[in-house]
Amino acid sequence: MLFLYSHPCLMRSLDFFVLNRPAACWPKFILSLTSAVLASTFAPIAVEARSQLYKPPALQFNRSISDQLSNRDIPTGQGGFARDYVITCKAGEQITITVTSTTFDPMLAVISPDGFTLAENDDAEDGTTNAALAVTIPQSDRYTIRVQNFGQTTGGSFQLQVTRSPAQQIP
C-alpha cells in the first residue's frame, strides 16, 4: 500500500479505492496519484522559475544602446529571434524608436502592457533596412520594445535608441 500522508480520511479513501479495485487497476492508480503529487509539489517552483527567467532590461530615453541579437534570444517561430526591452511611458507622450544594424535586417515592435502590438516597422522611410517607429502612448505604463530580425537569420549586433516628445493631450 502507498502511504503519502498520515491523515485518517485520506488513508481511508485510499484503502477503499485500492482494496475495492482489481489488481490490474493499481499500477494506473499509483501512477496517476504519483503524477498528481509531483505536479502539485513542483508547480509553484516552475511558475517562480519562469517569472525569474524573463526579465527584459529597462531602457532609458535619449540613450543609445549597442546589443547583440543571437539564437539564445526569444525564438519568433519564423526562423528568427527577438530581444525585448521595457520602458516606462506617460499617456500622451510620443516616442520615437530606431534600430540600426549592418549585420541583419531589424524589425521593431511596441507592445502594450496587455500584450497587444501598438505598432511595428520593418524598414524605415530612409530607404535602408533599418527600422524606425513613432508612437503616441495611450496610457501611462510600462511598454515592451521588441527588436527582431526579418527572415531566418540569427541576428548580429545592433544599436537601439528611444527618444520622447513631451506628453500631449489625447482627445
C-alpha positions in Angstrom: 0.0 0.0 0.0 1.2 3.5 -0.8 1.4 5.9 2.2 1.6 9.6 1.3 0.1 11.3 4.3 -1.0 10.0 7.6 -4.3 11.9 7.6 -7.0 9.3 8.5 -9.6 10.5 6.0 -7.1 10.3 3.1 -5.9 6.9 4.2 -9.5 5.5 4.4 -10.2 6.9 0.9 -7.0 5.2 -0.5 -7.8 1.9 1.4 -11.3 1.9 -0.1 -10.1 2.8 -3.6 -7.2 0.3 -3.7 -8.9 -2.6 -1.9 -12.1 -2.4 -3.9 -10.4 -2.4 -7.4 -9.0 -5.3 -9.3 -5.2 -5.6 -9.0 -4.8 -4.6 -12.7 -6.0 -1.1 -11.9 -3.5 -0.5 -9.1 -0.4 0.5 -11.3 -2.5 3.0 -13.2 -3.9 4.4 -9.9 -0.4 4.7 -8.4 1.0 6.3 -11.5 -1.9 8.9 -11.5 -1.5 9.6 -7.8 2.2 9.9 -8.1 1.9 12.3 -11.1 -0.7 14.4 -9.2 1.5 14.7 -6.1 4.6 15.6 -8.1 2.7 18.2 -10.2 1.3 19.8 -7.1 4.7 19.8 -5.4 6.7 21.3 -8.3 4.1 23.6 -9.9 4.9 26.6 -7.6 8.6 26.2 -8.3 8.1 26.1 -12.1 6.0 29.3 -12.0 8.6 31.1 -9.9 11.4 30.0 -12.1 9.6 31.1 -15.2 8.9 34.5 -13.8 12.6 34.9 -12.9 13.8 33.9 -16.3 12.0 36.6 -18.3 13.1 40.0 -17.2 13.8 42.3 -20.1 16.2 45.0 -19.4 14.9 48.6 -18.9 15.6 51.3 -21.5 16.2 55.0 -20.8 15.1 57.8 -23.0 17.7 59.5 -25.2 20.4 56.9 -24.6 21.6 54.7 -27.5 22.5 51.1 -26.6 24.5 48.6 -28.5 23.4 45.0 -28.2 23.6 41.6 -29.9 20.7 39.5 -31.2 21.5 35.8 -31.3 20.0 32.3 -31.3 19.9 32.5 -27.4 17.2 35.1 -27.6 13.4 34.6 -28.0 12.5 32.3 -30.9 10.0 34.0 -33.2 8.6 30.8 -34.7 9.6 32.1 -38.2 13.2 31.1 -38.0 14.4 34.3 -36.4 14.9 35.6 -32.9 13.8 38.6 -30.8 15.1 40.6 -27.8 12.7 42.6 -25.6 13.3 45.8 -23.5 10.9 47.7 -21.3 10.4 51.4 -21.0 8.0 53.4 -18.7 6.0 55.9 -20.6 3.4 58.6 -19.8 0.0 58.9 -21.5 0.1 61.2 -24.5 3.8 61.4 -25.0 5.2 60.5 -28.4 8.2 58.1 -28.5 10.4 57.5 -31.5 12.4 54.3 -31.7 15.2 53.5 -34.1 17.2 50.3 -34.5 20.1 50.1 -36.9 22.2 47.2 -37.9 24.8 46.4 -40.5 24.6 42.6 -39.9 20.9 41.8 -40.2 17.6 43.4 -41.3 16.0 44.6 -38.0 12.3 44.8 -37.2 10.7 46.8 -34.4 7.5 46.5 -32.4 5.9 48.3 -29.5 3.9 46.0 -27.3 1.3 47.3 -24.7 1.2 46.1 -21.1 -1.7 43.8 -22.1 0.3 42.1 -24.9 -1.1 43.8 -27.9 1.2 45.2 -30.6 0.6 49.0 -30.8 2.9 49.5 -33.8 5.6 47.7 -35.8 8.0 48.5 -38.6 10.4 46.6 -40.8 12.1 49.2 -43.0 12.5 52.9 -42.1 11.5 55.6 -44.6 15.1 56.4 -45.3 15.4 53.6 -47.8 17.6 51.3 -45.6 16.6 48.1 -44.0 16.9 49.7 -40.5 13.6 50.1 -38.6 12.0 53.2 -37.1 8.7 53.9 -35.3 6.9 56.9 -33.9 4.1 56.1 -31.4 1.8 58.1 -29.2 1.4 56.3 -25.9 -2.3 55.7 -25.0 -1.8 55.3 -21.2 0.9 55.6 -18.6 2.5 52.2 -18.0 5.5 50.0 -19.0 5.8 49.1 -22.6 7.9 46.4 -24.3 10.1 47.3 -27.2 10.9 44.3 -29.3 13.9 44.0 -31.7 13.9 41.1 -34.0 15.4 40.0 -37.3 13.5 39.8 -40.6 13.6 36.4 -42.1 15.6 33.4 -41.0 18.8 34.9 -39.8 20.3 34.6 -36.3 20.9 38.3 -36.0 24.0 40.2 -35.0 24.9 43.5 -33.5 22.5 46.5 -33.4 22.0 49.9 -32.0 18.7 50.9 -30.3 17.5 54.3 -29.3 14.2 55.6 -27.8 13.5 59.4 -27.7 10.4 61.1 -26.5 8.4 64.3 -27.0 6.5 65.9 -24.2 3.1 64.5 -23.3 0.3 65.9 -25.4 -3.4 65.9 -24.6 -5.2 62.9 -26.2 -8.7 63.9 -27.4 
